[in-house]
Amino acid sequence: MEDLWLREQVEGHPGASPLHRMEPRVKTAALAGFVILATLLSSRTSLILAAIFLLLLSRAARLSLSHLVFRLLGALPFVGLVCLLLPFVTPGEAIWRWTGGFVSLAVSREGLDRASLLGLRVLVALLALNLLVATTGAVRLFKALSSLGVPGIFLQLIELTIRYIFVMAEELGRMRQARAARGFVPGRHLFCRRTFSDLGQMVGALFVRSWLRGERIYLAMLARGYAGAPGKALLPPPGSRDLAWGAVIVSIPLCLHLLEAGREAWILLWK
């Protein structure tokens, strides 16, 4: 499963849909502009419309729904924690309050608004990132970023990280299998002291093995003539159809900004 996912990310599917065939530099710039403009929206309705547009594009590109849900769930622990804390730490009108001894918790309406806006903005950014990566592939995406002026050393770090995540996962699997073969008995639950001790030892051993493997890989690269980050990638100029697709993508958040400004203007006139 991991090998298939990695092959899809590296090779891409240039003939699957018009979004797959779109010039990677135009697509990267258009989706980056979409995210920047969409995250500046101040209305939940506008952000929901932006997310719906990205979902429609993902549907048109025939992307896997399971991969999309998996990536969204991967960011949930980080974003969800902030969204849960915002209603309690943001001052404003309290809509719910709990008091127990010296502890008092209150949920503010302003905090709920900020949490919902933050969650929708992160959702839009993740949908755009998933659409870009899934319809471009890592190789074409790195070439596009290099052509757009992103430093080569930064791209190499990302590429090596993607390629060796699954290598380290396999290494961790072999360590767990070796422990089981030696009669290892895990702790009773996550918060057990023994569990934390075993987890620390495993992380330390995995770090040492990763460092040693990295040294071997670097020496092997030097033996094959590695001389640092490659130069800027040269790609042919984009076509008019690609530019039209990019203009359509960027125009959606621009239209949403105009709708928000028009709504505020109508409210001022009504007052």
Number of C-alpha atoms within 10 A of each C-alpha: 6 10 9 9 11 17 14 17 20 21 13 20 16 16 11 13 14 15 24 21 15 22 25 25 24 21 26 22 16 22 21 17 18 23 22 15 17 25 20 12 19 14 14 16 14 19 23 16 16 26 21 14 17 22 19 12 17 22 13 12 17 13 18 11 11 9 13 18 10 11 13 16 13 11 13 16 10 10 16 14 10 14 20 14 14 20 24 20 13 19 14 14 12 16 12 11 11 9 9 7 5 5 7 9 14 18 21 21 18 18 22 19 17 17 21 17 21 19 19 22 24 18 21 25 21 19 24 24 15 19 23 22 18 24 29 29 21 22 13 20 23 22 20 24 19 21 18 16 11 14 15 20 13 11 18 15 11 13 15 10 12 15 13 13 13 14 13 16 13 12 15 17 12 12 15 13 12 12 13 12 9 8 8 11 8 14 14 10 10 11 9 11 12 14 15 14 11 13 14 12 12 15 12 12 14 17 13 12 15 16 12 12 13 13 12 12 12 13 12 12 13 12 9 9 8 12 8 11 13 13 11 16 14 11 13 6 9 13 11 9 12 19 17 11 18 22 14 13 19 20 16 17 25 17 12 20 19 12 13 17 12 12 12 12 12 11 10 9 8 7 6
